[in-house]
Amino acid sequence: MAKPVLLISGVPGTGKSTFGRWLEERKGFMHVDMDFDGLKRHDLETSWDQFLKDLSCDVFWRRLLEDRKPVFLDWGFPVRCLPVVEALRRQGVRVWWFTGDRLFARLNYLKAKGPYPRSFDFQFADISANWLAISPIFEDRIIRTVWQDGRCMTCDEIYHLIQRGDVATCF
């Protein structure tokens, strides 16, 4: 089996970065935080820029496969970049979506990012307004990681769901 290349996207505050750090520390993944310095840290900026110019370009994909480690792309992408996510999926990246209760996801976001609720609110509104375009890309690979009672799935639980591919019961 080929090494996995995962892209986790989703609602802010649902544990994408936490899961990425866990995968890096516990499972030996290369964690590429697309929203911060991950592309630069792993010398992927040039190949990513080429991919953005031509979504059929496979330079980025080849660069990801050069490393022996499995890869975790952590990208809470802006909805306008949905065609980029679809192109990554077509190239073989396994895409997953994290979702959860809005109130508790917002609280998690504010704990992690500081007192900037407008950023969360803008991203959440953009996702909500475009859900009919987003959901077909992720199909049944949607995991509710934050529940209405504030409980969050553990990284172990998420990892086992992704390994099995059994997420139908996670909604």
C-alpha positions as CSV (number, residue, x, y, z in Angstrom):
1,M,0.0,0.0,0.0
2,A,1.3,3.5,-0.9
3,K,2.1,5.8,2.0
4,P,-0.9,8.0,2.9
5,V,-1.1,11.6,2.0
6,L,-3.9,13.1,4.1
7,L,-5.5,16.5,3.8
8,I,-7.6,17.5,6.8
9,S,-9.8,20.6,6.4
10,G,-12.9,21.8,8.2
11,V,-14.5,24.1,10.7
12,P,-12.0,26.1,12.7
13,G,-11.5,24.9,16.3
14,T,-12.3,21.2,15.5
15,G,-8.8,19.9,16.1
16,K,-7.1,19.8,12.7
17,S,-3.7,21.2,13.9
18,T,-3.8,19.3,17.2
19,F,-4.4,16.1,15.2
20,G,-1.5,17.0,12.8
21,R,0.9,17.6,15.7
22,W,-0.2,14.3,17.2
23,L,0.3,12.4,13.9
24,E,3.8,13.9,13.7
25,E,4.8,13.0,17.2
26,R,3.1,9.7,17.6
27,K,2.8,8.2,14.1
28,G,5.8,9.7,12.3
29,F,3.8,11.8,9.8
30,M,5.3,14.9,8.1
31,H,2.9,17.6,9.4
32,V,2.5,20.4,6.8
33,D,0.6,23.3,8.3
34,M,-0.6,25.0,5.1
35,D,-1.9,28.1,6.9
36,F,1.4,28.9,8.7
37,D,5.0,27.9,7.9
38,G,4.5,24.3,6.9
39,L,5.3,24.8,3.2
40,K,8.4,26.7,4.0
41,R,9.5,24.3,6.8
42,H,9.3,21.4,4.4
43,D,10.7,23.2,1.4
44,L,7.4,22.8,-0.5
45,E,6.7,26.5,-1.4
46,T,8.0,26.4,-5.0
47,S,6.2,23.1,-5.9
48,W,3.0,24.4,-4.2
49,D,3.1,27.6,-6.2
50,Q,3.5,25.6,-9.4
51,F,0.5,23.5,-8.5
52,L,-1.6,26.6,-7.8
53,K,-0.7,27.9,-11.3
54,D,-1.6,24.6,-13.0
55,L,-3.9,22.3,-11.0
56,S,-2.9,19.4,-13.2
57,C,0.8,19.9,-12.4
58,D,2.1,16.9,-10.4
59,V,5.3,18.5,-9.1
60,F,3.8,19.1,-5.6
61,W,2.5,15.5,-5.5
62,R,5.9,14.1,-6.5
63,R,7.6,16.3,-3.8
64,L,5.2,14.9,-1.1
65,L,6.1,11.4,-2.2
66,E,9.8,12.0,-2.0
67,D,9.9,11.8,1.7
68,R,9.5,8.3,3.2
69,K,7.1,9.5,5.9
70,P,3.3,9.6,5.4
71,V,2.1,13.2,4.9
72,F,-0.5,15.2,6.7
73,L,-1.6,18.5,5.1
74,D,-3.4,20.7,7.6
75,W,-5.3,23.3,5.6
76,G,-8.4,25.1,6.7
77,F,-8.6,26.4,3.2
78,P,-10.7,29.4,2.1
79,V,-13.8,28.2,0.3
80,R,-12.6,30.0,-2.9
81,C,-9.8,27.3,-3.0
82,L,-12.2,24.4,-3.3
83,P,-11.0,23.6,-6.9
84,V,-7.5,23.2,-5.4
85,V,-8.8,20.7,-2.9
86,E,-10.6,18.8,-5.7
87,A,-7.4,18.7,-7.7
88,L,-5.4,17.4,-4.8
89,R,-8.1,14.7,-4.3
90,R,-7.8,13.7,-8.0
91,Q,-4.1,13.3,-7.6
92,G,-4.6,10.8,-4.7
93,V,-4.6,12.9,-1.6
94,R,-7.1,11.5,0.9
95,V,-9.3,14.4,2.0
96,W,-11.2,14.5,5.3
97,W,-13.4,17.2,6.8
98,F,-13.6,17.9,10.6
99,T,-16.8,19.5,11.8
100,G,-18.5,20.0,15.2
101,D,-20.8,22.0,17.3
102,R,-20.4,25.7,16.4
103,L,-20.3,27.1,20.0
104,F,-17.7,24.7,21.3
105,A,-15.6,24.8,18.1
106,R,-15.6,28.6,18.5
107,L,-14.5,28.3,22.1
108,N,-11.7,25.9,21.1
109,Y,-10.7,28.3,18.4
110,L,-10.5,31.3,20.8
111,K,-8.5,29.3,23.2
112,A,-5.9,28.4,20.5
113,K,-5.9,31.6,18.5
114,G,-6.6,34.3,21.0
115,P,-9.5,36.8,21.2
116,Y,-10.3,37.1,17.4
117,P,-13.9,35.8,17.1
118,R,-14.4,37.6,13.8
119,S,-12.0,35.4,12.0
120,F,-13.9,32.3,13.2
121,D,-17.3,33.8,12.5
122,F,-16.2,34.8,8.9
123,Q,-14.8,31.3,8.2
124,F,-17.8,29.6,9.6
125,A,-20.2,31.8,7.6
126,D,-18.2,31.1,4.5
127,I,-18.4,27.3,5.1
128,S,-22.1,27.4,5.8
129,A,-22.9,29.5,2.7
130,N,-20.9,27.1,0.5
131,W,-21.6,23.7,2.1
132,L,-23.5,22.4,-0.9
133,A,-20.3,22.9,-3.0
134,I,-17.9,21.6,-0.2
135,S,-19.7,18.4,0.9
136,P,-19.5,16.5,-2.4
137,I,-15.7,16.8,-2.4
138,F,-15.5,15.1,1.1
139,E,-18.4,12.8,0.6
140,D,-18.6,10.5,3.6
141,R,-15.2,11.5,4.9
142,I,-16.7,13.9,7.4
143,I,-15.9,13.5,11.1
144,R,-17.7,15.3,13.9
145,T,-14.8,15.9,16.3
146,V,-16.6,18.4,18.7
147,W,-19.9,17.5,20.2
148,Q,-22.8,19.6,21.6
149,D,-21.8,18.8,25.1
150,G,-18.3,20.2,24.4
151,R,-16.6,16.7,24.3
152,C,-13.9,16.4,21.7
153,M,-12.8,13.2,20.0
154,T,-9.3,12.1,21.0
155,C,-6.6,11.9,18.4
156,D,-6.6,8.1,18.9
157,E,-10.3,7.9,18.1
158,I,-9.9,10.1,15.0
159,Y,-6.9,8.1,13.8
160,H,-8.7,4.8,14.1
161,L,-11.7,6.1,12.2
162,I,-9.6,7.4,9.4
163,Q,-7.6,4.1,9.2
164,R,-10.9,2.1,9.0
165,G,-12.6,4.7,6.7
166,D,-15.7,4.1,8.8
167,V,-17.1,7.6,9.4
168,A,-20.8,7.0,8.6
169,T,-21.5,6.7,12.4
170,C,-19.7,10.0,13.2
171,F,-22.4,12.4,12.4
